[in-house]
């Protein structure tokens, strides 16, 4: 189960990395932090579990039960191999044994144990160790401190390895008093490793998907932008521009705006808090989400400056940019921007103040290190002229 949780934590970490790429650092850093902490936590738990399995920690009550029941024998070390794993700077070794119980037939088995450097002589091939057999008829062993040179064991013969049968695998789980065994939910054996590995991958992917799901629009935009050599959508293109403005209208509850600034990577919109009212906020859109920047620095003087998003043909912007580029010597549209606003003119007379407005106009700016160009066109994409 810990391995499943470890896989899930890796999924959270990977999902955080994806979110940071597609939705920005602000959205992804805290997820990566949580994922990193969980990954480190479950890694430590896994290491502790491995240490417990390799350190021959046996329930004293079970050991006493085995001794009182006479489940003792002599184990001969047939081989000792290091596994390239160390726990607290002590090597974890694979020990192959031939065991002759006091009562019963001999058998062979392999154990993984932490063997401290000072204990290595005790486990050299050919060494004999008095061993407790923890489960009747099983291969679970505990090495005792009793001397194999004691009279009871000195003449106790252990048959040659070749005549003791095949090497038996250790049963999974931790044996307990009365023959009870606490088994893991998922096996640790080599058999079925492919299926478990597939399970861990699925768990990690599901965890990553759960993290990315709230940012799915930014993720989709990034996937769509990758073939264009970008990690975010070009917001000057109609589908992304219209989608972004529609999301802002939903957030505001109306479609009135004062001005719209469009670049490849972000949008900036000044919009009234309420349609037909003067108090105006600035909003910024990038990577699939809008963020309120606060009150507009210079507040509008007249509600006539407002216009509806539907008053502008946003789909005409990209063709307008391409047409404007043809009139220049520029090689690309990198850095080209558009801004939209309506013109207003207020006049005063003896009869009062009159505000006259013009339809929204689009202003295009583009250039490179050596030149710059300005264009203007109508909100429906017509009347493109260089200024």
N, C-alpha and C positions, 0 to 999 in steps of 0.2 A: 504493500500500500504506500509506503514511503517513496518508492520509486515512481509510482504514479503521481504523487504530489510533487516530486522533484521534476518530473516531465512537465506538469502543469505550470510550475514556477518558471521553467525555461520558456514555456510558451508565453507567459506574461511578459517576461523580459524581452523576447523577440517582438512581441506585439507592441511593446513600448518603443522599441527602435523604429518599427514601421510607422507608428503614430508620429514620432518625432520627425521622420522624413516627410510624411504626407501632410501633417497638420501643424508642424512647427514645434520648436523646443518647449514652449509653454505647455502644450498639451501632452507631450511625451515624456518629459523629464521625471515627473513624479511617478508615472507608471514604470519607467525603467528603474527608478529607485526602489519601489516596492518589489518589482520582479527580482532585482539584484539581491535584496535582503532575503526574500523567500528562497531563492536559489541557494544562497550561502547557508541558510538555516537548514534546509533539507539535505544539502551536501554533508554538513556536519553530522546530521542524524544518521545518514547512510554510513558515514565513516565510523560512527560510534557503534552502529549495528554490526558492521563488519568486524570491528574490534571485539565486540562481545562474542561473535561467533568464533573468532580465532583465539580468544584468550582462555578458553576452557573454564569459563565461570560456571560452576555447577552448584545447583541448590544443595546446601549441606544436608538437608533432610533426605534428599534423594540419594546422596552419596552414602549416608548412614544406612538407609534402607537397603542399598545394594550390598554393602558389606555384611549387614546382619543376615541378608538372604543368601550369603555365600556366593554372590555373583562376582567372583574374582578370577583372575587368570594372569598369565604372563604374555606380554606383547613383545615381539622381537622387531626391532627397527630394520626394515629391509632397504629403505632408501630415504634420504633427506634432501629435498630440493627447495631452493629459495624461489619465491614467486614474483620477485621484483617489486613486492609491495612491502612498505614499512609503516608501522603504526607506532608513534612516539619513538621513532628512530630504532625500533626493534623489528627485525625481519619476520614476515609471515612466511612460514615454510609448509611445504606439502610433505607429509610423512606417510610412507607406505609401511604397513604393519602386517605381520602374521600373528594372530592372537590364538592362544590355546586356553580356553576357559577351564576352570577347575572341574566343571561339569559340562559336558557337551563337546561338540566337534569343533575343530579349529576352523578359523576363517581368516580371510584377508580383507583389509579395508584401507582407505586413505583418509587422512585427517588434515585439515588446514589449521595450523596453530601458530600463535606468536611464540617464537623460540628466541629468548634473549641470548645475547652473545655468551653469557656465562653458562647457559644451559646446553649449548651446542654439543659439548662432549657427551652429555647424557643421551643425545639422540643420534649418535653416530651409528651407521649401519652395523648390525650385529649386537647392539646393546639390548639388554633385557630390562623391561619395566613392569613392575607389578601394577595391574590395571583393574579398575572396577568396571563391570559391564552394567550400564545403568538401566537397561530395559531387557527383560527376559527375552532371549531369542533375537535380540537386536544387535546393532553394531555401534551404538552410542557408548563411548568410552570416557573414562576419567583416569588420568595418571595419578597414582597414589605416591606417597613418600616412603612406602614400605620398601625395604631393601630386597632386591632379587637374590641376594646372597644368603638371606635368612634360611634356616634349615628347611622350612616348609617349601621353599621355592628353589633351593639350590639344585636339586635333582629333577625339577619339573621340566620336562622336555617340550620343546616347541618344534613341530614338524617342519620340514623344508617348505619354502614358499610354493614350490611347484606342486606339492601334494595337498595344499590346503584349499584348492579350488580358485575360482576367479575372484578378482577384487570386487568387493561389494560396496555399493555407494552408501554413504551415510543418509539416514532418513532425515527429511526436512523438519524443521521446527525444533523447539526446545523441549526436551523430555521433562516430565514432572513426576511428583510422587504418585504412586498408584497406577503408573503406566499412562497417565494423561500426557498429551503432547500439544503444545501451542504451535500450530502450523501457520505459515504465512498465507495470506490470501492468494498471492501469486508465487508460483514456484521459482526457485533460484537455479534450477538445474539447466544443463545445456539443452536438454530436450525441450522443445517448445520455445527456445530463445527467439527464433524468428517471429513467432506470433506475439510474444511479449514486446519485442522491439517495435513491431507494427502498432501495438496498442499504445506504447509510449509516444510514438509519433502522432497518432490520432489525438491523444490527450493534449499534447503540446499545441497541435494545430487548432483544436477547439478552444483552448485557453487564449491563444493569440487572436483567433477570430472574435472571441468575446470582447477582447480589449479594443480591437480595431473597429468593431461594429458601430459604435457611436460616431466614428469618423469615416463611415463608409463612403460618403460622397467625395471627401478629399482623397480617399484611397482610389476610388474609381477614376477621378480626374488625373491622379498621378499615373495610374496604369495606362490611361489613354494618352498621356503626354510623353511617356517613355519613347515610343517610336519616333517622336519629333525631337528627341535628344534633350528633353526637359524632365524635371522632377515635379513640375506643377503645371497646371493647365495655363494656356495663354488666354488670359481673360479678355483680350480684345476680340476673340473669336465669338461669333453670335451665340452658340449654344451655351457657353460658359457665362458670358455677359448677361444674357437674358435670365439664365437660371439664378445667378447671384442676385440680380435686382428683384426677381420674384420672391426670393427668400427674405430680402429686406422688407418688402411690402407686407409679407406675412408677419414679420416681427413687429413692424410699426403699427399695423392695423389700417394703413392707408397707403396710397401710392404717390403722394405728393413729395417733391424734392425741390431743393434750391439749386443745387449743382451736382454734377457727376464727373469725377476724374477717373480715367481709365488708363491703366498701364498693363503690361504683360503679366505682372505678378500680383497686382492688388488693385482694388477699387477704393476710392474715397468719395463718400456721398454726404452732403449736408442736407438734412431733412428735418422738417418741423416735427415737434413732439406730437402735435395734433394738426390735422389738416385745417388750413384756414387761420392758424394762429402763428404768431411771430416767433416764440421761443424755438430755437433750432439747435439740434445736436449734430456732431460730426461722427460718421461711422466709417470703419475700415474693414474691408473684406479681403481675405486671402486664405488659400488652402481649405476652401469649403465652408468657412464660418465668418460671421460678422462680429465685430467687436465695437462697442460704443467707446468713442474717444473722449467724450465729454461735450460740454457746450461749445458751439462754434465760436471761434475767437472774435470775429466781427459779425454781430447779429444782423439779419436782414432788416431793412427799414420799412418794407412794405410786403404784404402778403401776395401782392401781384408778382413778386419774384418767383413764386412757386409755380411748378408745372407738373403735370401728371407723367408718370413713367410711360404711359401709353401714348403720349404725344410725340414720342421719338421712335424712329425706326432703328432699333439697335442692331438689327441684322444688316443694315447698310454700312455700318462702321468699317468692317473688315474690307469689303470691296472698295470703300472710300480710301482706306490706307494704301491698298494696292495701287489704286489709280494715282494717288498723290506721289507714291514712290516712282512711278513711271516718269513723272515730271522733274525728277531730280537725278543726280548722278550717284545716289546711294546704292550700295550693294545689298543691304539688308534693312529690315524694319526694327532691328534691335534698338531699344530705347524710345521708339515712337510712342507717343501718348495722345490721348484725346480728352477734351473737357467739354462739358455741355452746360449751358446756362441760357437764360433768356434775358434779353435786354429790356431795361426799364428806363423811362425818363419821366421825371416828375416836374410839372410846371405849376406855378402859382399865379393866380389872377384875382381880380376883385370878386370873381364868382366862386373862388375856392381853389383847392389843390386838385390837380388832375394827374393821374399816373397812367402813362401810356406804355404798353408792352409790345414786344415783338415775339414771334414764335421762337422756340428754343433753337439755338445755333450750336454747331459743333466746330471746335477749334482743334486743329491737328498740329502737333509739333514733332519734328524728326530731324535727325542730323547725325554727324560723326565728329571726329576730332578736328576736322578742318572746315566744316560747313554746317549750317543749320537752315531749316526751312519751316515756314508757317503756312497753313492752309485754313480755309474756312469753308464749311458747307452747311446746307440746311439740315434740319432734323430728320428729313425723309431721305437724306443721302444725295439730294440734287444740288446743283449750283456750286460744285467744287471750284474754288479759285485760290491761287497762290497769293499770299499777302506780302 
